Amino acid sequence: MSLEWDPVTKTWINVGDKGEQFDYTKDPGYQSITKILQQQQKDYQAHLQAVADGNAELDPYFNKQYENQIAIADSVNSQLKATYDAAYAQYKSQANAGAAAARKAEADRLKTIDTARARAAGESAATFLESSAASQKATADKRIEDLYGGLQTSAKDRLDLLLKQLETDTATAEKAVTGAGEQFTRSFKPSVGYTAPVTTLNVAENPLLAALQQQGAGTEEVQAATNLAQQTAGATSDLQKWAMGQLGVGQQNYEAGVQNANAQALQAALQNLATKKSQSQTAFQSDYQTQLDKIATAESAAQTTSDAEIQKLINEAANIRAKTIQETGITPVAGSKEARTQAVATAPSQYANFAAAVKALNPNFDAKKSGKTAEQAFPELAKAFGKKTKK
């Protein structure tokens, strides 16, 4: 076993058992002081025995040679130790550097995963808020439309009901007025002229005149009186006839006036009903329009309030997205290494198990063709699911 310098790796390598490359006591050039001391003790005992046997004289400097050997061995061993210590220090430095690099690489890997997870979480939160905003807006808009659309329908139904009732009431009133007029007409009995007999006064021949003539008395005055009586009777008959005719004309004129007044009154009543109907219709329409305006104002206010709340969600989503980009960077391009890292990092929250994640993220993977297990082929994905990988 020995320690040799490898110019390729620029490190000390051990030719021997693993773990012994930095033990300088295993070097072939190492001199064991213990062995020297054991040999010294053995040789010194032999020297003392020779002195005791009279075969030699006691050498007071007998141990000097061994002390020199020990000093030389110690020097050699010190040089070996220095060489091995230097190699070990270099090894440790490289090992520490490698461990530090490995730790840094692992820290970078974990940071990348954390960043990917944070980015995915931010994107998911922003997407959820945007989706929620769209869903809530659709729901709110439908509720507002249903509510105020219903109010508009109710107002229109009420207007239609009032107009229908107005038509019914007006028709009833018109029928009542017209019926009254017709009833008056039916009950009106016009006169057919006065048919009372008109006296025809005709004075008969005065008997006094005949008696006077028989006695030979004068008859002129009597005849004159008779003539006068006959004239008076005729004049009276004519006057009576004329008076009856005038009375008939006056009665006819009165009846015509009454019928005309009834017709005018009927027309005036119908006209008044038409006017009242028009005024009522106008009032109903005005009230309906006022209600529509109030409903429209209320609907606009409700829509504004609803949109303001929805906008808060949209703004929050935009803030989360902006903050996510600021802290984790923009969403990686599909198919890129960053996108793969993010997909792997978030796989445990996206898929039921490791097998499902492998199938989803690597649909073309075939363990038989590749000669590797899924854990071996996708170690990072396996780590995300807490699986150990074997090389």
C-alpha positions in Angstrom: 0.0 0.0 0.0 1.3 3.5 -0.9 0.1 7.0 -1.7 0.8 8.2 -5.2 0.1 11.5 -7.0 -2.4 11.2 -9.9 -1.6 13.9 -12.5 -4.9 13.4 -14.2 -7.1 14.1 -11.2 -4.4 16.1 -9.5 -5.0 14.3 -6.3 -3.2 11.8 -4.1 -4.5 8.3 -4.6 -4.0 5.3 -2.5 -2.9 2.0 -3.8 -4.5 -0.2 -1.2 -7.6 -0.6 0.8 -10.2 2.1 0.7 -10.0 4.4 3.7 -6.3 3.8 4.4 -4.8 6.2 1.8 -4.1 8.9 4.4 -2.6 6.6 7.1 1.1 7.3 6.9 1.9 4.4 9.2 0.8 2.0 6.4 3.4 3.5 4.0 6.2 1.0 3.1 8.7 3.6 4.1 7.3 4.0 7.6 9.7 2.9 10.3 8.2 1.6 13.5 9.9 3.0 16.6 8.2 0.3 18.6 10.0 -2.3 16.7 13.3 -0.5 17.1 12.7 -0.3 20.8 11.7 -4.0 21.0 14.9 -4.8 19.0 16.9 -2.6 21.3 15.5 -4.3 24.4 16.2 -7.7 22.9 19.8 -6.8 21.8 20.6 -5.1 25.1 19.5 -8.1 27.1 21.7 -10.3 24.9 24.6 -7.8 25.5 24.1 -8.0 29.3 24.1 -11.8 29.1 27.3 -11.8 27.2 28.9 -9.4 29.8 27.7 -11.8 32.5 29.1 -14.8 30.7 32.5 -12.9 30.3 32.2 -12.9 26.6 32.0 -9.1 26.3 32.6 -5.9 28.2 29.8 -3.6 29.2 29.3 -1.0 26.5 28.0 2.2 28.2 27.1 3.6 24.7 25.4 0.4 23.6 21.9 2.1 23.3 23.3 5.1 21.3 23.0 3.3 18.0 19.3 2.6 18.7 18.8 6.2 19.8 20.2 7.2 16.4 17.9 4.8 14.6 14.9 6.1 16.5 15.9 9.7 15.6 16.3 8.7 11.9 13.0 6.8 12.0 11.3 9.7 13.7 12.6 12.1 11.0 11.5 9.7 8.2 8.2 9.2 9.8 7.8 13.0 10.3 8.4 13.6 6.6 6.0 10.8 5.7 3.4 12.3 8.1 3.9 15.7 6.6 3.5 14.3 3.1 0.3 12.4 4.1 -1.1 15.3 6.1 -0.6 17.6 3.1 -2.3 15.0 0.8 -5.1 14.7 3.4 -5.5 18.4 3.7 -5.7 18.7 -0.1 -8.2 15.8 -0.1 -10.3 17.4 2.6 -10.1 20.7 0.8 -11.3 19.1 -2.4 -13.9 17.0 -0.5 -15.1 20.1 1.3 -15.2 22.0 -2.0 -17.1 19.2 -3.6 -19.4 18.9 -0.6 -19.9 22.7 -0.7 -20.5 22.5 -4.4 -23.0 19.7 -3.9 -24.7 21.6 -1.1 -24.8 24.7 -3.3 -26.2 22.6 -6.2 -28.8 21.1 -3.8 -29.6 24.5 -2.4 -29.9 25.9 -5.9 -32.1 22.9 -6.9 -34.4 23.4 -3.9 -34.5 27.2 -4.5 -35.4 26.5 -8.1 -38.1 24.2 -7.0 -39.4 26.6 -4.4 -39.4 29.4 -7.0 -41.2 27.1 -9.4 -43.8 26.3 -6.7 -44.2 29.9 -5.7 -44.6 30.9 -9.3 -47.2 28.1 -9.9 -49.0 29.1 -6.7 -49.1 32.8 -7.7 -50.2 31.9 -11.2 -52.8 29.5 -9.8 -54.1 32.2 -7.4 -54.2 34.8 -10.1 -56.0 32.5 -12.5 -58.4 31.4 -9.8 -59.3 35.1 -9.0 -59.7 35.9 -12.7 -61.9 32.8 -13.2 -63.8 33.6 -10.0 -64.2 37.2 -11.2 -65.6 36.0 -14.5 -67.9 33.5 -12.8 -69.1 36.0 -10.3 -69.7 38.7 -12.9 -71.8 36.3 -15.0 -73.8 35.3 -11.9 -74.2 38.9 -10.7 -75.2 40.2 -14.1 -77.8 37.4 -14.4 -79.2 38.2 -11.0 -79.3 42.0 -11.8 -80.9 41.2 -15.1 -83.5 38.9 -13.6 -84.3 41.3 -10.7 -84.7 44.5 -12.7 -85.9 42.7 -15.8 -88.6 41.3 -13.5 -89.4 44.7 -12.2 -89.7 46.1 -15.7 -92.0 43.2 -16.6 -94.1 43.8 -13.5 -94.4 47.5 -14.3 -95.4 46.6 -17.9 -97.9 44.1 -16.6 -99.3 46.7 -14.3 -99.6 49.2 -17.1 -101.3 46.7 -19.3 -103.7 45.8 -16.5 -104.5 49.5 -15.9 -105.0 50.1 -19.6 -107.1 47.0 -19.9 -109.2 48.1 -16.9 -109.5 51.6 -18.4 -110.7 50.1 -21.6 -113.2 48.0 -19.7 -114.4 50.9 -17.5 -114.6 53.3 -20.5 -116.5 50.8 -22.5 -118.9 50.2 -19.6 -119.4 54.0 -19.2 -119.9 54.5 -22.9 -122.4 51.6 -22.9 -124.2 53.2 -19.9 -124.3 56.6 -21.6 -125.3 55.2 -24.9 -127.9 53.0 -23.2 -129.3 56.0 -21.4 -129.6 57.9 -24.7 -131.2 55.0 -26.4 -133.6 54.5 -23.4 -134.5 58.2 -23.7 -135.1 57.9 -27.4 -137.2 54.7 -26.9 -139.2 56.3 -24.1 -139.8 59.6 -26.0 -143.3 59.8 -27.3 -143.5 62.5 -30.0 -146.9 64.2 -30.4 -148.8 63.7 -33.7 -150.5 67.0 -33.6 -153.7 68.1 -31.8 -156.6 66.1 -33.1 -159.2 67.6 -30.8 -162.4 68.6 -32.9 -162.4 72.1 -34.0 -165.7 73.8 -33.5 -167.3 74.9 -36.7 -169.6 77.7 -35.7 -172.5 78.1 -38.1 -175.4 80.4 -37.1 -178.7 79.0 -38.3 -181.5 81.1 -39.7 -182.8 83.4 -37.0 -186.5 82.3 -36.2 -187.2 85.7 -35.1 -186.7 86.9 -38.6 -189.4 84.5 -39.9 -191.9 85.6 -37.2 -191.4 89.3 -38.0 -191.9 88.7 -41.7 -195.2 86.9 -41.0 -196.5 89.9 -39.0 -195.3 92.3 -41.7 -192.7 93.9 -39.4 -189.3 95.2 -40.6 -186.5 92.6 -40.7 -183.4 94.6 -41.6 -181.9 94.9 -38.1 -182.6 91.2 -37.3 -181.0 90.2 -40.6 -178.1 92.4 -39.9 -177.7 90.8 -36.4 -178.0 87.4 -38.0 -175.3 88.2 -40.6 -173.1 89.6 -37.9 -173.5 86.4 -35.8 -172.7 84.2 -38.8 -169.6 86.3 -39.5 -168.5 86.2 -35.9 -169.0 82.4 -35.8 -167.0 81.9 -38.9 -164.2 84.2 -37.6 -164.1 82.3 -34.3 -163.8 79.0 -36.1 -161.0 80.2 -38.3 -159.2 81.6 -35.2 -159.5 78.4 -33.4 -158.1 76.5 -36.3 -155.1 78.8 -36.6 -154.4 78.6 -32.8 -154.5 74.8 -32.9 -152.1 74.8 -35.9 -149.7 77.2 -34.1 -149.8 75.0 -31.0 -148.9 71.9 -33.0 -145.9 73.7 -34.6 -144.7 74.9 -31.2 -145.0 71.4 -29.7 -143.1 69.9 -32.6 -140.3 72.4 -32.3 -140.1 71.7 -28.6 -139.9 68.0 -29.1 -137.2 68.5 -31.8 -135.3 70.7 -29.4 -135.5 68.1 -26.6 -134.3 65.3 -28.9 -131.5 67.5 -30.2 -130.4 68.4 -26.6 -130.4 64.7 -25.7 -128.2 63.9 -28.7 -125.8 66.7 -27.9 -125.7 65.7 -24.2 -125.0 62.1 -25.3 -122.2 63.3 -27.7 -120.8 65.5 -24.9 -120.8 62.7 -22.4 -119.1 60.3 -24.9 -116.5 63.0 -25.8 -115.9 63.6 -22.1 -115.3 59.9 -21.6 -112.9 59.8 -24.5 -111.0 62.8 -23.0 -110.9 61.2 -19.6 -109.7 58.0 -21.2 -106.9 59.8 -23.1 -105.9 61.7 -19.9 -105.8 58.4 -17.9 -103.8 56.7 -20.6 -101.3 59.5 -20.6 -101.1 59.5 -16.8 -100.6 55.7 -16.8 -97.9 55.9 -19.5 -96.2 58.7 -17.6 -96.2 56.7 -14.4 -95.0 53.7 -16.2 -92.1 55.7 -17.8 -91.2 57.1 -14.3 -91.1 53.6 -12.9 -88.9 52.5 -15.8 -86.5 55.4 -15.2 -86.3 54.5 -11.5 -85.7 50.9 -12.3 -83.0 51.8 -14.9 -81.3 54.1 -12.3 -81.4 51.4 -9.6 -80.2 48.8 -12.1 -77.3 51.0 -13.2 -76.3 51.6 -9.6 -76.5 47.9 -8.8 -74.4 47.1 -11.9 -71.8 49.8 -11.0 -71.5 48.4 -7.5 -71.3 44.8 -8.7 -68.7 45.7 -11.4 -66.7 47.6 -8.7 -66.5 44.4 -6.6 -65.6 42.3 -9.6 -62.9 44.8 -10.5 -61.4 44.3 -7.0 -60.9 40.6 -7.8 -59.4 41.5 -11.2 -57.1 44.0 -9.6 -56.1 41.6 -6.9 -55.3 39.0 -9.6 -53.2 41.5 -11.5 -51.3 42.4 -8.3 -50.7 38.8 -7.5 -49.5 38.1 -11.1 -47.2 41.2 -11.0 -45.8 40.3 -7.6 -45.3 36.7 -8.8 -43.4 37.9 -11.9 -41.3 40.3 -9.7 -40.4 37.6 -7.2 -40.2 34.4 -9.4 -39.8 35.7 -13.0 -42.2 35.3 -15.9 -43.9 32.1 -16.7 -41.4 29.8 -18.4 -41.9 28.9 -22.1 -43.6 25.5 -22.6 -41.1 22.8 -23.2 -38.2 24.7 -21.6 -36.1 23.4 -18.7 -37.7 26.0 -16.4 -41.2 24.8 -17.4 -40.1 21.2 -16.8 -38.8 22.1 -13.3 -42.0 23.9 -12.5 -44.1 20.9 -13.7 -42.0 18.5 -11.6 -42.1 20.8 -8.5 -45.8 21.1 -8.6 -46.5 17.5 -9.6 -47.4 16.2 -6.1 -50.2 18.7 -5.9 -51.4 18.0 -9.5 -51.3 14.2 -9.7 -52.5 11.5 -7.4 -49.2 9.6 -7.3 -45.8 9.2 -8.9 -47.0 6.8 -11.6 -49.7 9.2 -12.6 -47.2 12.1 -12.8 -44.8 10.0 -14.9 -47.6 9.1 -17.3 -48.8 12.7 -17.6 -45.4 14.4 -17.9 -43.6 11.7 -19.9 -46.3 10.0 -22.0 -43.7 8.3 -24.3 -41.6 6.7 -21.5 -41.2 2.9 -21.8 -39.3 1.3 -19.0 -38.5 -1.8 -21.0 -37.1 0.1 -24.0 -35.1 2.5 -21.8 -33.8 -0.2 -19.5 -34.5 2.0 -16.5 -37.2 2.3 -13.9 -39.2 5.4 -13.7 -37.4 6.4 -10.6 -34.0 6.0 -12.4 -35.2 7.8 -15.5 -36.8 10.7 -13.7 -34.9 11.2 -10.4 -36.1 14.8 -9.8 -39.7 13.8 -10.2 -39.1 10.8 -7.9 -37.6 13.1 -5.3 -40.7 15.4 -5.5 -42.8 12.3 -4.5 -40.3 11.3 -1.7 -39.0 8.3 -3.6 -35.4 7.1 -3.3 -33.5 6.6 -6.6 -30.9 4.0 -7.4 -28.3 4.4 -10.1 
